[in-house]
């Protein structure tokens, strides 16, 4: 019988939808990060996937997934290979421009990146890959679509784990808290004391802004977060 992990691999080679295959990729990434002993035990299965990646196809006629481009699957695979410590910098560099302007695909890809980075507080992208994603994040933060800005902000917050990103991350957080929607402000506020790399100066600015925000919900969230921190 196939193991659960092997079934996920088989999903990728089947005619399942893009959404189903992206879910399988996210699970495989999670296994590498959170259950390294399972990954090591099944590493040959992962290697087979890497070697036969061009054989993965999609036959998706569902209404829900019809607007998600096949490119998201290719990008998702490269992130799986990244966590496997494969050098896929050139592949990601070539693929990322194709999603620009494609809203459903951008949301799909940013969702996957968020899941990748939020698997563990210790997950950090390889430097060159991170540079590509950070450049895209700076564009996504300007999107008129809240789902894209939401995901971009979550990615930005995780990038504070890398000290080399401190300047960019702190600058962008200040900009976001000064000019963005209540949803984004609350997201930042709830992560303010959880992410390393956010400076005291940035925290003080964000707290001050949120304490005096015109939106009652933002002020309430700010008070809740500060109360929780004080009680720790």
N, C-alpha and C positions, 0 to 999 in steps of 0.2 A: 504493500500500500504506500501511497505517496504521503509524505509529511505535509503539515500545513504550509510550511515554507515552500516546499516543492510545488504545491498547488498554486501558490502565488506566482511562481515562475511560469507555470503552464498557462496561467491567465494571460501573461504577456505575449505568449506565442499563439494564443487563440484568436478568435474573431470577436472578442469582447469589445465593448465601447471604450472610447478614450478615457472617460471618467472612471470606469472600472479599472482600467490599466494604471491610471494615475494613482488610484487608491492602493493598488498592489505595490507600486513603486514606493509610495510613502511608507507602507508597512515594512518593506524590505530594508529601507533606510533605517527605520526605527529599530529593527532587529540588530543591524550592525552597531548602532549607537548604544542601545540599552542591554542587549544580550550578546556581547562579543563572543562568548563561548559557543553560542549557537551558530554565529557567523563563521567562526573558525572551523567548526565541525562540518559546515555545509559550504565551505569556501569554493569547492570545485563546482558547485551548482551556480554560484554567483559568477565564477570565471567563465562558465559556459555561456551565461547570459551576455557577458561582455564580448565574447568572441562572436556570438551569433546575433548581435543587436540589429543588424540590417534585415534580419528575417522577421522582425516584429512588425506586424501590419495591423491595420484597423479597418473594421467594417462596421461603421456606426451610422445607423439610420434613425436614431432616436431624436425626438424634437429637442429634448433637454441638452444633448451633447452636440447637436449638429453644428453649432456655432463655435465650438472649441476646435481650433485647428490642430492638425496632426503634429505640428511643430512643438506643441506643449509636451507631447509624449517623448519626442526626441530630447527636449531639454530636461525633462524629468529623468530620463535614463542617464544623462550626463551627470546629474546631481547624485544619482545612485553610485555611479562609477567614481565620482569625487570622494564619497565617503569610503569607497574601497581603495582609496589612495592611487587611483589611476590619473594620469596626466591628461585631462580633457579640456585644458585651457583653450586651445584653438577651436575646439568644437563649440564650446559655450560662446566664445567670441563671435563665431560665425552665425550661430543660431539666434542670439538675442535680438539683433536688429529686425528679424522677421516678425516679431510680435508687436512692434510699435504701431499704434493706431488700431490694433485689433483688441477691443475691450474684453470680450469673453476669454480670449486666450491669455491676455495679460493677467486677468483675475485668476485664471487657473494656474498659471506659472507662479504668480506671487503667492498664492495659497500654498503651493508645494514648497517654495523657498522658506516660507514662514514655518511650516511643519518641520522641515529639515533643521532649521536653526533652533527651534524651540524644543527639540527632542531632549536636549540637555543644556545646562548652563555652560558646559565646557566645549560645546561645538563651535568651532571657528572655521570658516572657509579658508582654503589655501590662498595665500596672499594675492596671486594674480587673478584668481577667480573672484575673490572678494572685491578687487578693484573694479572688475566689470560690473558686478552686481551693485556696488555703491554708486557707480555712474548712472545706472538705470534707476536706482532708488531716488536719486536727486531729480530725475525727470518724473517719476511716478508721483512724487510728493506734490507736483504741480498739476496733477490730473484733476479734471472736473468731476470725476467719478469717485464717490466716497469709498467704495469698496477697494479701489486701487490705492487711494491715499491711506486708508486704514492698514492695508497689508504693508505698504511701503514704510509706514511709521513703525510697525512691529519689527520689520527687518532692520530698520535704522537703530532701534533700541538694542537689538541683539548685537549689532556691530560695535556697540560701545565696549564689548568684551576685549576688543583689540585696541591697545593703547595708541596705536598709530592713527586710529580713527577719531580720537578724542576731540580734536579741533572741529572737524566736519560735523560730527554727531551733535556736539553741544551747540554749535552755531545753528544747525537745522532745528533742533528742539526749541531754541529761543524763538526762531522765526515762526514755527508752527504754533506755539502757545500765544504768540502775538497776533496771529492772523487767521487761524483755522477754525473749523467747526467745533461745536460742543463735544461731538463724539471723539474727535481726535484729541482734544484737550483732556477729556476724562481718561482716555487711554494712556496718555503720557503721565497724567497725575497718578494713576494706579500702578505704574511701573517705575515711578521716579526714584523710589528708595530700594528697588530690587536690582537695578542694573548697575554694574560697576562701570566706571568710565565717565559717569555724569558728574561734573564738578560741583562743589559746594555753591559756587557763584551761580551756576545754571539752576540748581535746585532752588536757591533763594529767589531767583527771578521768577521761576515758574510758580512757586508757592505764593509769592506776592501777587502775581497776576491773577491766579485762580481765586485767591481770597477775596479779591475785589471785582471779579468778573460780573457782568450784568446778568448772566444766566444763573438762576438759583441752583440748578442741579450741579453746576461746576463748583460753586461755593460749598455746597453740601458734600460733594465727593472730596474736595480739598480738606474740609474739616474732619471727615471720616478717616482719611489717610493719615493726616497728622496725629489724630487721636490714637490710631493703631500703632504708629511709630513710637509715640510717647509711652505707650503701655508695654512695649517690648523690653 
